[in-house]
Every structure is written in C-alpha cells, then in structure tokens.
C-alpha cells in the first residue's frame, strides 16, 4: 500500500515510484539520481493519481525539453470535435503536455474525455473556468468559490494547474508604480487583477495558498506558478512588475515544496534575444532551480501570422539557457483561435526549438536521430530519410512534388548534387556532365 501522496513526498522518503522508473528509462538516467532531483524539486513529474492513461514525463534539470500544446473551446469557437482533432495532432507529433484552456460553458465534459484518452500530461488554468463553472459574474465570485474550481479540476484528473498566486498586492504596486506599454496580457492575471481592484481584497490564491496546496497534495497535482505580470511586448521585459512577481514566486515555490507539492514556474512571453539568457539564470536562482516553463519568449512584436517562428527563436535560446518546458505558439497567436494547420505548425516549431536546445545542452542521445539522418543523406537513402524525420508526410510531399530524374539526387541540384559527386569520386568513378545533357 502506498504511504505517500505525491512524487516529491515519495522521493523525500527514499522511494523510487513506478512513475520515476518510467521517466528514468525515457531520460537515460539512473532512477536513484532522478529520485534525488525530484526530492529537491529540480525535476517535476506531473501525474495526477486519477490520470490512468498518462505516460509520465519528467520536467527539469537534466531532462529533455518538453513542449505543451494549448487548446480548448471559447464563446466564438465551440467545436468540440475540432478540439479533439487537435488533441490527436498533439499526440501524433509527441507533445508531452496539453493544456485545456476552455473558457466557455460547462467545460468538464471535454476535460474528462481528454484525461481519459491522453497519454500526455493535462494542464488547466482554473481561473479561466471559474465564471462558466460557477455561473457567477467576476465580482460575485468569492475566494471559497475559486478553491471549489481548483478542487473540481483536481478531481477530474488534471496533472498540473496554472495558479496565478504571485500577483499579490506587493507585485501589483510595483506594476502600477512603473507603468507599462502593454499592462497585463495574462488572461488569468488580468481577471485576478480586476477582481482584486473591484473587491479591494488580496489575491485569493495568495491569501489562501495553503488551502490550494492541500488540494493539490491530495491528488498529486503539480502547481505551475503563473506569471500574471509576464511582459506582453519586448519593451516591458525585465521590468519591475515581472521581477517583483518572480520574487514572490520564489517564496511560493519553497512553501509548496515544504508541503510536498511539485512546482513549475512560468516565465516571460515577449523578450528581446539579448535578455533571454540572463532571465533564465535569474529565474533559476530566485526560484531555487525549480523547473521553468516559458511561453516563447517571442523575440519581436511585429510578425503576427508568423509568431510560431518568433517564439521558436526565443524558445530555443531560453531552453539552451536553462528553461525546461516550452509552451507552443501558433501562427494564429494574437489573431484568432488556431485551426488544425496552425496547431501543427506551432507544435513543429516548438519541437524544433526544444530539440535544438537539447543538442546544445548535451542531453543524452539527443543527437542520435540527427546522426542517423546524416548517414541516410550520405548514401542518398530517401526512404530512410523520410523514416527518421519528424514530419515524413511533408518531407515526402516536397520531394515528390518535383521528382528528380535520378532518385540519387533531388530536383534542386540534379546530377550536380555534392553528395553524389563526392560519393562517385571516393568510389573511383569518373564524374561527367556534358555527356549526360
């Protein structure tokens, strides 16, 4: 019989759980070393005890960089079938986490189905769901009401929750004193800010933090400490509001660990490239090396329609500099709810960023597929190349769209292919072009 509630509690007791065994095998790490990292809080294994279909993943020090896919219904887009197709897309391309950000009507039906079928970690933002779940206007919601929504999500099997507990009165004071171009761009953060200003009360998730932790501990839900004051444009990055909230998040991290609740800390959304590495170092220091979860960061503000690219650039730098978990951004960011094509583009862009960072960090076996691809390209084995690549359907479609006369080349270089030329010379063959024209 289990004598622990959470992965962290087990790790502190010297117990290697079945979930740790799975993660250790995936990450090529000794189970005992992983247990030590989980005990210290440097690795989180978000895994609600009620999520039976999950394939556990580790997030944090020494682990592969993981990615998250956001989806869910809204008042303007209520197609549940489409959202489930996005879920299937996320599974197909190996997203390790899916966040249900539904904010319209009774969302628990969709969320319950998601938990039942998904091997990926499932995350939510209870604040998004509060108005629909409680059927109350924002001003009428009480602190106790917010806790009811947290419990409801935990009981449905959610593995991690974004809780904006750091936007307390001190952080709000720093934000208001300095001012910003974009003010607050976090949806959950803006709702809490509005609730605090209208009621005159402290942030309920900060004021009743211990009660939140009690709920999360019961189901082993990882708290993802939300960055309500994250910068929404590059000019707001690294300002007093962002850093003031980060300091609060560092304290909240320690308080959660003391209660054996696993923690991730969320990070900036928009930031110039030259600030990213320093921000990752600062976050890790202030938040005691807890796993860091970033949205982007987007490195420029003027490319709507291409923000999966601006995000991938920032995400690669962030992850190479210490971030552990990337939230995908799609081409639809800032414009509309993403469709299936947008979701695919966002996933692939985030996968590129995560994988590139893992190579830079020397994560064990991160280069294996790249080396296999190089070997397949060296012998011009197209079928092997398609088998190795992340999106073989797209690669094959491009290759076949303008097929070469000689399958040992592609249509760009034809018989002047550098690989073909070099292979022929090394094989002692003569290279001739005029006779073949």
C-alpha positions as semicolon CSV with decimal commas, in nm:
position;residue;x (nm);y (nm);z (nm)
1;X;0,000;0,000;0,000
2;X;0,129;0,348;-0,090
3;X;0,236;0,553;0,209
4;X;0,288;0,873;0,010
5;X;0,062;1,115;-0,178
6;X;0,299;1,284;-0,422
7;X;0,607;1,205;-0,626
8;X;0,802;1,457;-0,419
9;X;0,691;1,304;-0,091
10;X;0,794;0,959;-0,212
11;X;1,130;1,092;-0,330
12;X;1,199;1,254;0,007
13;X;1,119;0,918;0,173
14;X;1,374;0,743;-0,048
15;X;1,108;0,567;-0,256
16;X;1,152;0,523;-0,632
17;X;0,798;0,520;-0,769
18;X;0,681;0,337;-1,083
19;X;0,649;0,678;-1,250
20;X;1,013;0,758;-1,167
21;X;1,118;0,425;-1,318
22;X;0,939;0,513;-1,644
23;X;1,086;0,862;-1,660
24;X;1,437;0,738;-1,576
25;X;1,421;0,494;-1,867
26;X;1,299;0,763;-2,107
27;X;1,571;1,006;-1,999
28;X;1,864;0,760;-1,977
29;X;1,921;0,848;-1,612
30;X;1,967;0,627;-1,309
31;X;1,642;0,601;-1,107
32;X;1,822;0,697;-0,786
33;X;1,963;1,013;-0,945
34;X;1,615;1,104;-1,068
35;X;1,472;1,043;-0,722
36;X;1,724;1,288;-0,577
37;X;1,625;1,554;-0,830
38;X;1,255;1,506;-0,760
39;X;1,318;1,527;-0,385
40;X;1,498;1,860;-0,433
41;X;1,224;1,994;-0,662
42;X;1,458;2,030;-0,958
43;X;1,250;1,777;-1,155
44;X;0,872;1,754;-1,152
45;X;0,672;1,453;-1,270
46;X;0,319;1,596;-1,315
47;X;0,098;1,291;-1,273
48;X;-0,244;1,316;-1,105
49;X;-0,325;0,990;-0,926
50;X;-0,655;0,979;-1,120
51;X;-0,498;1,014;-1,467
52;X;-0,471;0,647;-1,559
53;X;-0,385;0,686;-1,929
54;X;-0,078;0,903;-1,871
55;X;0,273;0,818;-1,985
56;X;0,475;1,001;-1,715
57;X;0,731;1,262;-1,815
58;X;0,996;1,446;-1,618
59;X;1,041;1,822;-1,647
60;X;1,352;1,994;-1,517
61;X;1,726;1,952;-1,462
62;X;1,888;1,703;-1,700
63;X;1,561;1,614;-1,872
64;X;1,474;1,657;-2,239
65;X;1,299;1,988;-2,308
66;X;0,924;1,921;-2,315
67;X;0,654;2,107;-2,508
68;X;0,294;2,196;-2,430
69;X;0,001;2,241;-2,669
70;X;-0,279;2,482;-2,577
71;X;-0,631;2,412;-2,697
72;X;-0,992;2,435;-2,581
73;X;-1,325;2,595;-2,663
74;X;-1,429;2,958;-2,636
75;X;-1,752;3,151;-2,686
76;X;-1,661;3,218;-3,050
77;X;-1,534;2,866;-3,129
78;X;-1,730;2,582;-2,970
79;X;-1,640;2,286;-3,194
80;X;-1,552;2,000;-2,958
81;X;-1,475;1,763;-3,245
82;X;-1,217;2,005;-3,385
83;X;-1,051;2,037;-3,046
84;X;-1,026;1,658;-3,021
85;X;-0,861;1,653;-3,364
86;X;-0,605;1,897;-3,224
87;X;-0,552;1,656;-2,934
88;X;-0,482;1,376;-3,183
89;X;-0,240;1,605;-3,366
90;X;-0,057;1,675;-3,041
91;X;-0,028;1,304;-2,971
92;X;0,091;1,229;-3,325
93;X;0,384;1,469;-3,304
94;X;0,483;1,378;-2,950
95;X;0,373;1,678;-2,745
96;X;0,432;1,584;-2,383
97;X;0,160;1,811;-2,243
98;X;-0,178;1,951;-2,340
99;X;-0,342;2,244;-2,165
100;X;-0,719;2,271;-2,181
101;X;-0,783;2,645;-2,177
102;X;-1,158;2,617;-2,236
103;X;-1,341;2,919;-2,104
104;X;-1,698;2,873;-2,223
105;X;-1,988;2,686;-2,067
106;X;-1,952;2,359;-1,879
107;X;-1,603;2,250;-1,976
108;X;-1,575;1,939;-1,760
109;X;-1,716;1,704;-2,027
110;X;-1,437;1,788;-2,269
111;X;-1,174;1,784;-1,996
112;X;-1,284;1,446;-1,859
113;X;-1,265;1,295;-2,208
114;X;-0,922;1,448;-2,254
115;X;-0,791;1,292;-1,931
116;X;-0,941;0,953;-2,021
117;X;-0,771;0,931;-2,361
118;X;-0,447;1,124;-2,331
119;X;-0,102;0,981;-2,254
120;X;0,019;1,343;-2,237
121;X;0,011;1,549;-1,918
122;X;-0,304;1,759;-1,891
123;X;-0,294;2,112;-1,756
124;X;-0,559;2,376;-1,690
125;X;-0,599;2,731;-1,562
126;X;-0,886;2,712;-1,310
127;X;-0,926;3,091;-1,322
128;X;-1,038;3,064;-1,687
129;X;-1,311;2,821;-1,594
130;X;-1,439;2,997;-1,282
131;X;-1,707;3,217;-1,441
132;X;-1,858;2,938;-1,653
133;X;-1,826;2,672;-1,384
134;X;-1,976;2,885;-1,108
135;X;-2,224;3,073;-1,330
136;X;-2,136;3,393;-1,147
137;X;-2,002;3,727;-1,262
138;X;-1,646;3,807;-1,161
139;X;-1,740;4,050;-0,885
140;X;-1,970;3,793;-0,724
141;X;-1,711;3,517;-0,700
142;X;-1,567;3,456;-0,354
143;X;-1,230;3,320;-0,251
144;X;-1,401;2,997;-0,149
145;X;-1,555;2,975;-0,497
146;X;-1,212;2,988;-0,660
147;X;-1,096;2,698;-0,441
148;X;-1,402;2,495;-0,548
149;X;-1,290;2,520;-0,910
150;X;-0,936;2,411;-0,819
151;X;-1,077;2,105;-0,641
152;X;-1,308;2,024;-0,933
153;X;-1,017;2,023;-1,178
154;X;-0,808;1,808;-0,944
155;X;-1,091;1,558;-0,909
156;X;-1,118;1,537;-1,290
157;X;-0,758;1,414;-1,313
158;X;-0,566;1,724;-1,423
159;X;-0,188;1,683;-1,379
160;X;-0,083;2,046;-1,343
161;X;-0,262;2,374;-1,289
162;X;-0,153;2,726;-1,361
163;X;-0,227;2,923;-1,044
164;X;-0,153;3,296;-1,056
165;X;-0,065;3,322;-0,685
166;X;0,223;3,567;-0,729
167;X;0,022;3,871;-0,834
168;X;-0,035;3,991;-0,480
169;X;-0,065;4,347;-0,355
170;X;0,313;4,397;-0,348
171;X;0,353;4,286;-0,710
172;X;0,056;4,497;-0,821
173;X;0,208;4,801;-0,651
174;X;0,534;4,754;-0,843
175;X;0,344;4,712;-1,170
176;X;0,128;5,021;-1,118
177;X;0,416;5,236;-0,998
178;X;0,632;5,172;-1,304
179;X;0,366;5,152;-1,576
180;X;0,385;4,955;-1,898
181;X;0,314;4,976;-2,266
182;X;0,103;4,658;-2,264
183;X;-0,006;4,643;-1,899
184;X;-0,127;4,288;-1,813
185;X;-0,158;4,040;-2,101
186;X;-0,211;3,724;-1,896
187;X;-0,581;3,633;-1,918
188;X;-0,587;3,475;-1,573
189;X;-0,371;3,751;-1,432
190;X;-0,595;4,024;-1,571
191;X;-0,907;3,860;-1,422
192;X;-0,743;3,835;-1,081
193;X;-0,617;4,193;-1,105
194;X;-0,971;4,309;-1,188
195;X;-1,117;4,104;-0,901
196;X;-0,862;4,248;-0,657
197;X;-0,925;4,605;-0,771
198;X;-1,307;4,570;-0,764
199;X;-1,327;4,395;-0,427
200;X;-1,031;4,553;-0,251
201;X;-0,920;4,207;-0,141
202;X;-0,587;4,027;-0,165
203;X;-0,538;3,770;-0,442
204;X;-0,736;3,469;-0,312
205;X;-0,479;3,222;-0,444
206;X;-0,209;3,404;-0,246
207;X;-0,416;3,462;0,066
208;X;-0,541;3,100;0,074
209;X;-0,227;2,944;-0,072
210;X;-0,201;2,675;0,193
211;X;-0,556;2,561;0,115
212;X;-0,470;2,544;-0,255
213;X;-0,166;2,331;-0,170
214;X;-0,381;2,097;0,042
215;X;-0,599;2,023;-0,262
216;X;-0,304;1,974;-0,496
217;X;-0,125;1,749;-0,247
218;X;-0,427;1,520;-0,217
219;X;-0,422;1,435;-0,590
220;X;-0,053;1,500;-0,665
221;X;-0,130;1,792;-0,894
222;X;0,179;1,996;-0,983
223;X;0,137;2,369;-0,932
224;X;0,253;2,576;-1,225
225;X;0,305;2,918;-1,071
226;X;0,163;3,153;-1,332
227;X;0,335;3,473;-1,439
228;X;0,044;3,715;-1,438
229;X;0,284;4,005;-1,496
230;X;0,477;3,848;-1,782
231;X;0,578;4,101;-2,048
232;X;0,338;4,123;-2,341
233;X;0,579;4,319;-2,559
234;X;0,956;4,335;-2,573
235;X;0,960;4,684;-2,420
236;X;0,802;4,554;-2,097
237;X;1,050;4,269;-2,048
238;X;1,262;4,253;-1,732
239;X;1,069;4,539;-1,570
240;X;0,983;4,588;-1,203
241;X;0,645;4,417;-1,236
242;X;0,789;4,100;-1,388
243;X;1,076;4,079;-1,139
244;X;0,859;4,170;-0,838
245;X;0,623;3,885;-0,918
246;X;0,915;3,649;-0,978
247;X;1,043;3,718;-0,626
248;X;0,700;3,624;-0,490
249;X;0,704;3,306;-0,699
250;X;1,037;3,205;-0,547
251;X;0,887;3,220;-0,198
252;X;0,574;3,035;-0,311
253;X;0,794;2,764;-0,462
254;X;0,959;2,694;-0,126
255;X;0,623;2,692;0,051
256;X;0,487;2,433;-0,192
257;X;0,793;2,211;-0,157
258;X;0,757;2,222;0,221
259;X;0,409;2,072;0,168
260;X;0,544;1,809;-0,077
261;X;0,368;1,969;-0,374
262;X;0,562;1,963;-0,701
263;X;0,627;2,300;-0,867
264;X;0,691;2,453;-1,207
265;X;0,742;2,827;-1,251
266;X;0,614;3,010;-1,556
267;X;0,820;3,268;-1,739
268;X;0,818;3,558;-1,982
269;X;0,618;3,587;-2,303
270;X;0,793;3,863;-2,506
271;X;1,161;3,945;-2,471
272;X;1,449;4,065;-2,687
273;X;1,703;3,794;-2,764
274;X;1,984;3,960;-2,567
275;X;1,782;3,947;-2,241
276;X;1,671;3,583;-2,252
277;X;1,976;3,402;-2,113
278;X;2,007;3,641;-1,819
279;X;1,638;3,599;-1,739
280;X;1,670;3,220;-1,734
281;X;1,967;3,241;-1,495
282;X;1,782;3,488;-1,272
283;X;1,468;3,276;-1,262
284;X;1,657;2,962;-1,170
285;X;1,838;3,146;-0,892
286;X;1,535;3,323;-0,746
287;X;1,312;3,015;-0,775
288;X;1,566;2,767;-0,638
289;X;1,621;2,578;-0,965
290;X;1,258;2,477;-0,999
291;X;1,155;2,366;-1,349
292;X;1,093;2,670;-1,569
293;X;0,804;2,687;-1,818
294;X;0,813;2,963;-2,083
295;X;0,568;3,096;-2,341
296;X;0,808;3,169;-2,624
297;X;0,952;3,410;-2,547
298;X;0,863;3,598;-2,865
299;X;1,167;3,795;-2,973
300;X;0,987;4,064;-3,176
301;X;0,635;4,204;-3,181
302;X;0,575;4,285;-3,550
303;X;0,521;3,946;-3,716
304;X;0,161;3,841;-3,645
305;X;0,091;3,537;-3,859
306;X;0,448;3,417;-3,802
307;X;0,470;3,414;-3,424
308;X;0,539;3,040;-3,420
309;X;0,876;3,145;-3,564
310;X;0,941;3,441;-3,332
311;X;0,851;3,207;-3,046
312;X;1,072;2,920;-3,165
313;X;1,373;3,152;-3,184
314;X;1,318;3,268;-2,827
315;X;1,227;2,921;-2,705
316;X;1,548;2,770;-2,840
317;X;1,758;3,035;-2,667
318;X;1,557;3,001;-2,345
319;X;1,581;2,623;-2,333
320;X;1,951;2,624;-2,418
321;X;1,994;2,870;-2,129
322;X;1,802;2,665;-1,872
323;X;1,428;2,662;-1,946
324;X;1,277;2,315;-1,920
325;X;0,931;2,337;-2,075
326;X;0,812;2,532;-2,381
327;X;0,453;2,637;-2,442
328;X;0,388;2,627;-2,814
329;X;0,281;2,935;-3,007
330;X;0,095;2,904;-3,337
331;X;0,078;3,133;-3,644
332;X;-0,266;3,240;-3,513
333;X;-0,122;3,394;-3,195
334;X;-0,265;3,744;-3,134
335;X;-0,514;3,691;-3,420
336;X;-0,766;3,409;-3,361
337;X;-0,821;3,061;-3,222
338;X;-0,578;2,830;-3,407
339;X;-0,711;2,576;-3,657
340;X;-0,563;2,231;-3,720
341;X;-0,298;2,362;-3,957
342;X;-0,195;2,629;-3,708
343;X;-0,168;2,369;-3,432
344;X;0,061;2,154;-3,644
345;X;0,285;2,449;-3,732
346;X;0,302;2,551;-3,366
347;X;0,390;2,200;-3,249
348;X;0,663;2,156;-3,509
349;X;0,814;2,498;-3,437
350;X;0,825;2,421;-3,064
351;X;0,968;2,076;-3,129
352;X;1,246;2,235;-3,335
353;X;1,327;2,477;-3,052
354;X;1,321;2,205;-2,786
355;X;1,533;1,962;-2,986
356;X;1,787;2,226;-3,088
357;X;1,823;2,325;-2,722
358;X;1,866;1,963;-2,612
359;X;2,152;1,924;-2,861
360;X;2,312;2,242;-2,726
361;X;2,274;2,122;-2,365
362;X;2,415;1,778;-2,442
363;X;2,106;1,589;-2,329
364;X;2,186;1,215;-2,357
365;X;2,110;1,067;-2,701
366;X;1,968;1,398;-2,830
367;X;2,190;1,376;-3,142
368;X;2,106;1,016;-3,229
369;X;1,839;1,089;-3,490
370;X;2,042;1,376;-3,638
371;X;2,338;1,142;-3,682
372;X;2,112;0,878;-3,837
373;X;1,977;1,141;-4,077
374;X;2,330;1,240;-4,178
375;X;2,412;0,878;-4,251
376;X;2,097;0,837;-4,462
377;X;2,173;1,156;-4,655
378;X;2,531;1,050;-4,716
379;X;2,411;0,744;-4,907
380;X;2,108;0,932;-5,050
381;X;1,859;0,687;-4,896
382;X;1,533;0,879;-4,932
383;X;1,313;0,620;-4,764
384;X;1,540;0,615;-4,462
385;X;1,539;0,995;-4,450
386;X;1,159;1,003;-4,452
387;X;1,151;0,740;-4,177
388;X;1,384;0,940;-3,950
389;X;1,238;1,289;-3,992
390;X;0,975;1,429;-3,756
391;X;0,719;1,501;-4,029
392;X;0,772;1,237;-4,300
393;X;0,448;1,323;-4,482
394;X;0,557;1,681;-4,550
395;X;0,911;1,579;-4,644
396;X;0,785;1,318;-4,890
397;X;0,529;1,561;-5,036
398;X;0,801;1,820;-5,105
399;X;1,036;1,564;-5,258
400;X;0,772;1,412;-5,483
401;X;0,626;1,746;-5,594
402;X;0,919;1,797;-5,835
403;X;1,068;1,448;-5,868
404;X;1,425;1,423;-5,991
405;X;1,516;1,219;-6,297
406;X;1,774;1,041;-6,084
407;X;1,649;0,920;-5,744
408;X;2,004;0,955;-5,611
409;X;1,961;1,333;-5,613
410;X;1,687;1,589;-5,558
411;X;1,549;1,836;-5,813
412;X;1,748;2,131;-5,676
413;X;2,097;2,014;-5,775
414;X;2,019;1,720;-6,001
415;X;2,332;1,548;-6,120
416;X;2,543;1,827;-5,971
417;X;2,446;1,706;-5,621
418;X;2,751;1,749;-5,397
419;X;2,686;1,425;-5,213
420;X;2,654;1,228;-5,539
421;X;2,969;1,387;-5,685
422;X;3,177;1,314;-5,376
423;X;3,049;0,959;-5,343
424;X;3,138;0,889;-5,708
425;X;3,491;1,024;-5,673
426;X;3,552;0,831;-5,348
427;X;3,425;0,519;-5,525
428;X;3,681;0,570;-5,803
429;X;3,420;0,669;-6,062
430;X;3,452;0,945;-6,320
431;X;3,216;1,244;-6,293
432;X;3,087;1,369;-6,629
433;X;2,807;1,613;-6,703
434;X;2,825;1,717;-7,070
435;X;2,773;1,365;-7,195
436;X;2,455;1,343;-6,988
437;X;2,297;1,666;-7,112
